[in-house]
């Protein structure tokens, strides 16, 4: 029995028991080196949790078989997508929990279980989601290279065994392993019992480029690592700490500071990163100090890299403030003085209370202009800033891709791309689609289809913000107008195929069925015509024409694709007759032995079919069936299509089931299966042929939007000294003077009273930026970028940074560091930008290293992976084997 089948030997426990058992395992199971954990698609797991918490055995939230399709790049190689994020894309469950879920629900045919090992890394245990991928070759023959994945806990001996098998090396042959580095040098791997992670020289003897060093992820600390890498590659700040200048300026008495502890912890991390002796540094002490002084960063939850950056810059400033006693300074009114005079005075006053390397490097001045709407009093002030938080232009429209399912039984679903209001409702989606299809919006139903069934059916007045871009949205045409719908029932129809294994997950011991394709959604009269009870499936005589007619007889049931949801109206199962028993029996057949499977069929027929004549026995019907096999059956089922219902039991959907029990049956039924499976395919509307342009804005647009006149909100009015009351004044910010290092925070996370979203627009930021409002213009070079991938709740942070010594760009992903090129840096993940003023830049003192010959559109060779505690062996690392 394979892992791809339902492999339990008994019925699964009740839903409450399932929930309790799995939650207990997740809560109590600890990471132990060498243990197996399993990767599961998050959405399936969330649906399972909803099922066991709120549903029952017949709930529409039934998750079906475990399905990890969304985690794979393709379903041929089953190779994991890059940069999947835990709790955003997948969840990790211990082996015992996995085997229970597999026994209860099974896994989609063909999909491999994603088993991963727990590896013992320096200072931490971690589930190795992405194993090490190594190129293997024989006798340095680079023309014949095979790729294999290994755990960091695997020994070199396991690699040797894999290579012997892969290259058909005879058993007993003497073998020697060599590791080929990117610079074409080779190193003999002598100790075959050493693990893959420790396969080369110890880190203590490593000598690399200072600053090109990863940071270990301590558990959702990628946000911290991203911010640290950007600051680490800010030359004036890093050189200040490397020279130990901070030791003379530590301020232990500042009540606003942290007794110098943050500065000392940061200095320790920077010195390790720039020693050139580490592939990766574990910033555990620094993380502890941050959590001690800023409780919001306690624990191991995901946070915002910009928020951490803001705290760190402020903390370093107060710990290193050269002003020991801050004097009181009374602010003067403008009194008609020139802006230049006021700005100089404001800067002097700021430096009298705030004087540190942070002020020297990162602080600039705003000009703030307030105008009273009543008396038109103008108030001008100059205020310091440490970074700019600039808004992104927010589009009021949204592009959605949906599938339209017509009533025409011969029409395939058509994929459309429609433009709808971002703050619109489901009815707006229907209206936009109506213009393309000429179907009235009142005859449309919008549904989220997942795992061959309905995940949700939306009401017309629901907000479109409930629908994510990754959801598979189907819009179904109904046969009746809105005013007639009260006299009709919305019916879900599933497509199912008979399986060879027993279905223990449905709560019975009958043979199972698996859903395929897209289900159908139909509107049928509450009082159907009498002949609906007499619908019979065509019998298998090997006649293609007969098969086609059988589909024609069920055109109202077979013309669309859909799934099932809680919102589907209950179906009175007494109005739909199960047809799995064929028509009236013909002549009595000779007695014959019955198989266990046939007995199960008899039981199902007795349970689901109308009462047969008293003189008609199951054996007789089975004998009839032996001569006249049914091509398909129509059965009343529960709302998720998993459990068959008998007459009068109140099913909420029906299933259209193909029987493929034997080779002959499969051959004879091929026409039916092909006719049904054609609904898997779809056509593309002309709207899909127009390339979808991702929203792109210029950085200068964001800065101009930041400096646009705005009216103060009611929660934050301005007290007018002339009117003697609070006013909703107009406010305008201008950039008066810019610092040596300009930090620009792109406000991708948009929060309003009604919506929360992340803006994925591409901001075209230049590698060389000139602020033209100054004379002469201030010119800046980009030196670092903090990136954020993912959505609002979770995500992953990385960074690009330019090394101050050799001028080379690198990509920092926690412990992993790779070469990067300038054309890779501008993406829709860019979140915080660091610019260094050109007149303060010094030329690199070292030549740029020779990077990988790989395409510049991909990260080049992995730099810190050979002994890295958290990274993979790079794509340009090879193992070659010589044999005697």
N, C-alpha and C positions, 0 to 999 in steps of 0.2 A: 504493500500500500504506500503510495507516494504522499509527499507533503502537500500535493495539489488537490488532494481529495478530502472529503469529509471523513476524518479518520477516527472519530470517536466510536466507542463500543457501546455507549449507552446514551440515553437522552440527556440533553444539557439540563442543568438545574434551572430553577426559576429565575426571573430577572433580578430580583433582590439578591439572591445568592450569587449570581454572576457579578453584580456590581460590587458586593461586599468582598468576594474573593479577589477580584482584580485590583480593587482599591487597596486592599491589604497588602498584596504583593508589591504594588507600586510604592506604597508608603514604607514598607519594612525592608525591602530588598536593598542591600548595599552593594556598591561597586567593589568587586574583588578581581584582581588581576587574573586574566585567563578565562573569566566567565563569559558566557555568550549573552548578548542582548540583541533585540531585533528592532529594525527601523520600520515604522508603520506610517502610512499617509495620514496626516492630521485630520483631514476632513472625515475620513471613514471612522476614525477613532472618536471624533466628536459626535458623529451620528450614532455610534454605538452607545456612548454615554447617555445621549438623549433617550435612546430606546430603553435602556435598563432603568433610567431614573423616572421617566414620565410615561412610558408606554406599557403595553401588555403584549402577550404573544402575537396578537394580531394587529399591532400598531403600525401605522404607515411609516414610522421612523425606523422600522427594521432595516439594518444596514446592508443586508445581503452578504455575499462573500467578501473577504478581505481583498481590497483592490488598491494596489500601489502605483497604478498607471501614471498618476500625475508626478511621480518622483523620477521617472525615467526619461532620458533624452529620446529614446525610441523603444519600440516593443520588439525589436529584433535582437539587439545586443544587450538590452536591459542594463544599460550603463546609466549610473545616477547622474542627474543634472548637476552642474557645478553650483557651488555656493548655496546649497539648500540650508535653510535656517531651522534649528530646532524650535519646536512649539509654534512655528509659523508655517512650515511646510511638512514637518514630520514630528513624530513623538518616538521616544525610545521606551521599550518595555522589556523587562527581564524575561529570560527564557521560559520560566514556568508560566508566566502570564501569557506569553505568546502561544505556547502549546495548548493552553486552555482555549484561547480564542480561536485558534486554528481548528481544534476539535469541534467547537460549537458552530462555527460559521464556514470553515473551509477557506480556500483562497482561489482567486480567479485562475482558470486553467492556463498553464504555461508560465505563470509568473514565479520566479524563484523567491524563496524566503530571504529577506535581507538580514542575514545573521552577521553580527559584528562582535569583535572581541573587546574586552576591557584591557587596556594596556597600562602598565605602571610607568608613568612619566616622572621626571624629577619634580617632586613636591606635589604631585597630583595623580589621581586615577581618572581615566577618561575612556568613554566608549569611542572606539575608532570608526567613525562613520565613513570616512574616506581612507581605505587602506593605501599602502604605498604601492605605486605603480612603477614597475621596473621594466626596462627594455633588456631582453636577453638575446645573446648571439653566441655562436659557436666558432671558435678559432678566429675571433675578430672579424668574422664575415658580416659586414654591415649590410649586405644585400639581403640577408635572411634573418630578420629580426622578429621575435615574437614578444608580445606584451603580456605580463602577468601581474596580478595583484597579490600582495603579501601583507600580513599584519606586522606591525613593528615588533610584536612579541615573537614572531617566527624566527627560527634560527637560520643561519646561512646554509646549514645542512638541508633545510626544507627547500630552499631555493635550488640547491644542487640537485635534489631529487626531481624537482619540477623540470629542470633543464634537461636532465637525462631522459625523462619521459617525453618532453616536447621535441627533442632533437633525435630521439630513437638511439641514444647511446647504450651499447650493450651493458647489461649488469656486470658489475665487478671491474669495469674499466677505471683506471686511475684518472682522476679529474683534478684540475686546478682552477680556481675561480679568481678572476681579476675584476676590479672595478675601474671603469674608464671614466675619467672626469671630463668636464667640458673643455679643458685646455689640452686634451688628447693624452694626458699622462695617465698611467695605470698603476694600480696598487693591488698587491696580492692579498687576498682574503684567506688567511691561514687558519684562523680559529672558526671552524664550522659550527661550533656550539654557541657562538656569540649571536646576539639578536640583531635583527635588521637595523634597528635604530642605532646600535653601537658597532656597526660594521666597519667603521673607519677609526682613525685615531681619536683619542680622548679630547674633549673640548678644552681641557687645560692647556694643551699644546697647540690649539687652533690659533692661527694668525690671519685675520681678515681685515677688510676695509673698515676703519673706525666709523661708527654711526650706522653701518649696514648691519643691523641687529634686530631680531624679532623680539616680541614681548609675549610671554605666555598668557593665554586666556585662562584666568582663574575661575571662570564660571560666569558667563554673560558680561565679561569685562572688556569686550571688544571696543565699546564706546570709549573707555579710558585709554586703551592702547592706541586708538586712532588719534586722540587728542595729544597724547604724549609723543607720538612719532612726529606730529606736525611741529610741536614746540621744540623737540629735539633737533629738528632740521631748520630752526630759526637761528642763524649764525650768531648775532650779538648776544642772545641769551645763553646759548650753549657755551660760547667761549668765556663768558662771564663765570659760569660754574666750573668749567675745566681749568681756569686759572685760579680757582678757589678764592675769587674776589669776594664771594658771599660771606666768607668766614669773618671778615672785618666789619660786615654790615648787618649781621644778624641782630634783630631787635627782640630782645627777650622780655621787654616790659610793655610793649604796645598792647593795650587792652583790646584792640581790634584784631590783633594778630593771634598766632597759634604757638607762641613761645619759641619760634624758630623751627619747630618740628617739621612743618610741611616743607620748608626750604631745605632742610637737611635731608629729608627723605627723597625729595626730588633730585637733589644734587647726587645722592648715592646712585639713583637709577641712571642719570645722565653719564656719570663717570664709568659705570659698567658698560653702557651702550657704546661709548666712544673709546673704550680700552682696546678694541680690536681683538679681544680674547674670547668673545662669546658669540655663539650662533644666536642665542636667545637669552633674555634676562627674565627672571621671575619677579615681577614687581609686587610681591606680597606685602612687604613692610609698607610700601607707599600706599597700597590699597587700604591697609589697616588704618593708617594715619588719616587718610581722607574720610573714611567712615567714622572715625572718632570725632573729627571736628565738623563734619557735615552729615547729620544723621540720615539725610535723604539718600546717601550713597552707601548706607549700611547694607549688609547682605549681598545677595548675588542676583538681583533683578536687573533687567536691562534698563539703561538710562540714556540720556541724550549727551552726545559728545560735546555739543556747544555749551550745555549747562555745566558739565564738568570743567570745560575750558574756562568758563567765566569764574567759577569758584576758585580754580587753581591760580589764575592770574591775580585775582583779588587777594588770595591767601599769600602768594609769594610777595606781592607788593607790601602787605602789612608786616610780614615777617622780615622784610629787608628794607623797611622804611628808614631812611637816614634821619628823619625828623623824630626826635625822642619825645619832645613836648610840643603838642600842636597848639598854636596860639589861636585866639578868637579873632576873626576878621569880619568886620562889618561891611556888607556890600553897599556900594554906592549906585545911585540911579544914573542913567545915561546923561541926563541934563544937557542934551544936545551935543555931546562930545562925539568925535569921529569914531567910526567902528574900529579903526586900527588902534587908537588909544585905549579903547575899552577892552579890546582883545588882549593887548599886552598886559594890561592891569589884571585881567581875569587869569591869565596864565601865571603871572607872578604870584597871585594869591593862591592859586592851586599848588604851585611848587613850594610855597611856604609851609604847607601842611602835608604835602605828598611828594616825596623825593626818593625815588628808588630806580633800580634798573628796569622795572616794569614801566614806570612813567617815562623814562628815557627812551624806551624802545617802542611802546605800544600806544601811548596817549596822544590824542589830538584834540582839536576844539571844534565844537558846533557853534554856529550862530543861530539863536532861537528868536523868532519874531512873533509876538502875540499882538492881535488887534482886537479891541473891544467892539462888538457889533452895535453898541448904542452910542457911546461917546467917541468912538474911533481912536481911543488912546492907543498908542503904539509903544510896546515894551520890548526892548532888545537886550538880550543877555548872551553871554558866551560861556558855554559849559563844556567841561572835559568829557571825553569818551575814550573807551579802551578798544571797542570794536564797533562795527556797523552791522545792525540787523536790518537788512533790506527786504521789502516784500517782493513777491513775484506777481506779475499781472495775472489775475484770476479770470479764466474764461467762464462765461455764464452758460456755455453749452457743453454738451458731452456727446461723444460718439459711442454708440453701442452696436454690437454685432449680435443679431438674433436669427433664429431659424423660423421661417413661416411654413406652416403645414396646412395645405389647402384641403378642402372637402373633396376635390377631385381624386378618386382612388388611384388614378394612374400618374398623378403628379408627385414628383419627389419633393422633399422639403427644400426650400430655397433659402440660402443664407443672404441676409440683407445687412447693410450698414446704414444706420439712421442717426440723425442728429437730433438730440432732445435737450430740453432745458435741464441744466445740472440740478436745479432745485425742483424739478418737475415730478409728476406722479406717473403711475403706470398707465393711466389713461392718455398721457401725452405720448408715451411710446406707441400705443395703439393708433393714435391719430397720425403720427409720423409714418407708421407702416401702412396705414390705410391709403396714403397718397401714392404709395408704390404698388399696392396690390388691388386697389379699388374695392376692397372689402370693408364694409362699415366697421368702425371701432366697436360698436355694440355687439358684433358677432365675433369678437376675439376674446380668447382667454390666454393669459400669460403664465407660463410655468417654468420652474427651474428643474431641469432634468439631471439626475445624478444616479449612476449605477443602475441604469435601465429602468428607473422608476422615478416618480415625482418626488423631489425633495421639498418643493413648496409650490403652491398655486397662489398667485397674487391677486388681491382685490384691486379694483380700478383706482381707488383713492390712496393706495399705499405709495410711499415715497420711493423714487428711483434710487435713492441713496442706499436702500436695502439690497440692491443688486450690485454685486461686485463684477469687475471686468472679467474675472476668470470663470464666472458662472456660465453654464450652458443654458441659455434662455430660448425656449420654444414658444411660439405664438400660434395657437390653433384657431382655425376658422370653424365657427359653429353654424349649424344649419338653421337656427332660429334667431329672430330678432330679440332684443332685450325684453320687450314687453311680453313675449311668449315664453320666456325662460322659466317662469314659475310653474308652467305646466310640463316642464321637462326635467330630466335628471341628468346630471353630468356623470358620465360613466368612464372609468379607466379601463383600458384593455391592454393586457401585457402579452408579449410574445415569449413563449417558453419552449424549451427543448428537454425531452426526457433524458435523464442521466442514467448511468449504469450503477451508480452507488446509492446506498440507502440515505435517505434524507433525515438525519437525526436532528438537524437544526430547526426543523419546523415543528418539533414536538410530537412527531409520529415516527413509526418505523417503516413507512412506505418508501418506495423508490423516489428519488429526488428529481426535481426539475430545475433548470437554470434559466434565468431570464437572458434575453439577448435583444439586440436592436433597441429601437426607441419605442416606448409604449404609445398607445393611442388615447385620445381623449374625445369622447363622443357625447352628443346631446341626444337623448332618446326620450320619447314621450313617457309620462308616468303611466299612461294606459296604453301599452303597446298593442299592435294588431295581433289578432289571435294566431296568425301563422308563424309568429316568432317562436312559439313553443314547438313548432314542428320542423324547425331548421335541422337538417341532418348533414353530417359530413359525407363527402363523396368517398366511395370505396376504392381501394387500390386494385385496379386491373391492369396497371402498367400503361395506362392510356393518358397521354399528356393532355389531350383535349378535355377529358373528364376532370383532371386536376385543375385545369384553368376554370372550368365551370364551377368547381367547388369554391374557388376564391370569389367568383362573381356572385355566388349565392350569399356570400357574407361581405359584400362590398361595404355596407355601412360599418362593419367592424374592421375592415382591413385597409382603409384608405389613408391612414395617418400614423404618426408615431407619437408616443407620450409616456408618462410615468404617473405614479400615484401619490396622493397627499392626504393630509388630515381634512383638507377642505372639500374633498370629493364627496358629493352627496351620497348617502347610503343607497345601495341598489337592493330592491326587493328581489331576492334570489328566486322567489316563486315564479317570477316572470321570465326567467331565463332557464331553459332546461339544459342540463348537461347532456352532451351527445356522445360521450365516450363509448357507449354500448352501440352500436350500429343500428340499422333499422330492424324490422321484425325478422325473427330467425327464419332461415330457410329449412332445408331438410335436416333431420337429426343426423349428426355425425357419429362415427364409431367412437367408442370410449378410447381415451388416450391418456397417457401419464401427464400430469400437470407439473410445471416447474414452480419453484418458489415465487419467481417473478410473476407468473401468470396468476397464482393465488393472490398476490398483492393487487393485481389489476382487478380481479374479481371483487376484492374487498372495496377497492376504490369505486368500482361501478355500483356496488350495492349501496355505498354510502352517499354517492353523489347523484345517481340516476333516479328517475321516477320509478315507483314500484313496478317491477315486471309482472307479467301474468303469472298466476299461481303455478301453472304447469311449465314455466320456463326456468330452468335451473342454470346456475353459473357455468357448469360444464358445457351445457348446450350452447350458451352464448359464446363461450370460448371456442368451441368447435366451429361455430359460424365465423368467429373472428379469424380463425386459422385460414379460412378460405377467402375472407374478405377483410383484409387489414384496413384499419382506419388511417387516413392520411393525417388527420388532425382532430382535435377535440376542442369544444368550447365549454369551459367550466366556470361556475361561480367560485370566486376566491375572495380572500380577505383583501383589505385595502392596499397591502403591499405586494400582493401577488405571490405569496409564499405558501399559504395554507388553503387547501380546497374546502369549499363549503357545500354542505348538502342542501337540498331544497328546503326552504323555509328557515334557514339559519341566519339570514340577514347578511349576506356577503355584500361587499362594497365595490367589487370590481369583477371582471371576467378575464379569463386567460384564453389565448388562442395557442394551443400546444401542438407542436410537431413531434411525432414519435419516430425516433431513429434508433430502434433497439437492436437491429441486426444489419449485417452488410447488405442483404437483399432489400430490407426495408429502407436503408439509407439510399440505395440506388434508385428504388422506385419512387421515393419521396423527394428526390433531388429537385424536381420541378417546383414542388411546393416550397421547399426551403429557399430555392433561388428566387421565387416570386416574392417571398416574405423578406428575404435578406436584401432585396434591392432597395428596401426602404432605409437601409443603413446609409445608403449613398445620398448625396444631396447635390443640388445645383447652386451655382453662385450667381446672384443678381449682378447686374452691371455696376451697382454701387460698390461692390466688392473689388471691382477691377481698378478703381481709382486708388492709387497708393495712399495709404493712411499717413498723413503728415503729422508727425509728432510735434506738439507745440514747442516752438523754439523762441526764446527771447534773448535779447542782448543784455549783458551785465549793466551797460549804461542805462538801459530802460529801467532796470530795478533801482538804480541809484537815483534816477530822475523821479521815479514814483515815490521814493523815500523823501525827497525834497519838495514834494508837491504840497500846496496849501491844503490843510484839512481843518475841519471844525471839531473842537473838543467834544468828547462824549459827556452825557449828563452825569456820569459817575465821577468825572474828573474835571470839574469846571475851574476857571481861573478867577482869582479875586482881583477885580479892577480897582486900583487905588483912587480913581476919579469917581466912578459910580458908587464906590463903597459897597459893592456886592459881588457875588459870584456870577460870572458870565460864561456863556459858551463861546469863547473867543475863537478866532481863526488862528492857526499855528502853522509856521513854516520853519523847517530846519534847513540850514545850509552848511556845507563843509567849509570851515574857515581855514583850518590848518591841519595837515595830515601828518601822521607819525612816521618814524623810520620803517616800522613794519605795520602794514595795514591789514587788519583781519576783517573779512566781510562774511557775515553769516547770512546765508540764503534761507529765508523763512518758508521752508517747504511745508511745514505743518500748519494747516489753516484751521482755526477754531472760531466758530461763530455760535450764536444762540441756537442755531438749527442744524448745523452740519459740522462734521470733523473729517478732514481728509488730508492726504499727503499729495502735494503737487509734484508730478513727475516730469514737468517741463524741462527741456534741455536749456540751460542757461549758457549761452556762448560767452564764456569769459576769456579774455585774451591772455596769452602768456606774458605779454608786455603791455602794461596798462599806463595810460597817461591821463592824469586828472587836469583837464584843460582850464579849469576855473582858477587855477593859481598862475601867477606870473613870476618866473617862468613855470611852465607846467611841471608838475611832479610826475616823474616817470618811475614805474615800478616793474619788477620782474616777479612772476609767480614762483614761489618756492615750495609750497605744500598745499594739499587738498585733503580734507576729511570727507569721506564718502559714506552715504547711508543707503543700504539696500533693504527693501521690504516695505511693510506698511506701517500703520499707526501703532499697532499694539507691540509688534516685535520687529526685529530686523537685524541687520549685521553691519558693522562699521569696519571700514578699511581706510587706507590713506595712500596717497602718492606724495613723494617728497624728493627734493633735489639735494644731493649730498654736497655740502659746502666745500669739501676738499677736492673732489674730482669732477664736480658738475654733472654727474650722472643721475638720471631719474630712477627711482625704485618704487616698487609697489609693496606695501606692508599690509599683510593679512595675518594679524596676531603673530605667531612665531614664524610664519613663512614670509620670506622676502624674495622677490624676483626683480629682474631688470624691467624697466619700463621705458617707453619712448613718449615724446611730447604729443604725438597724435592719438595716444590712448587716454589722455587725461580728461578731456572734456566729455562728460557723460551726464545722464540725467540723475546720477547718484551723487554728484558734487553737492556738498552741504556747507562746508566752511572753507573759505579761501584765504591763503596767506600770501601777501605781496611784500617784497623787500625793495626799498627805494634804491634806484640804480646808483646814485652818487655815494651810497654807503656800501655797496657790494664790492667785494674784492675778487679778483680772478682766481679760479681754481689753482691750487698748488700742485695737483697731481693730474696726469693725463687720464682721460676718460677710459674706463676699462673696455675691453673688446667684448661686446655682447653676443648673445646667441644669434646664429644666422637665421633664426626663425622669423616668420612674418612679423612685421612691426605692429600688426593688429592684435597680436596675442602676447601675453606675458612671456618674457624670455626665460632663460634657464633659471631654475631654482637655486638660490645662493646659499641659503642657510639650512638646507634640508638634511645633509649627510648625518649630522649628529643631533639635529634639532629635536627638541622634546615634543614638538606638536605639529611638525610640518611633514610634507611628503618628500620622497626622493624626487628630484626634478626630472622633467621629461628628457633632459639631455644627459642623464646619468645612465650608464649601461653596465651590465654585468656580462663579461665574456668568459667562456669556459674553454680550456684546452684539455684534450684527452690524449692518452698514450695508447 
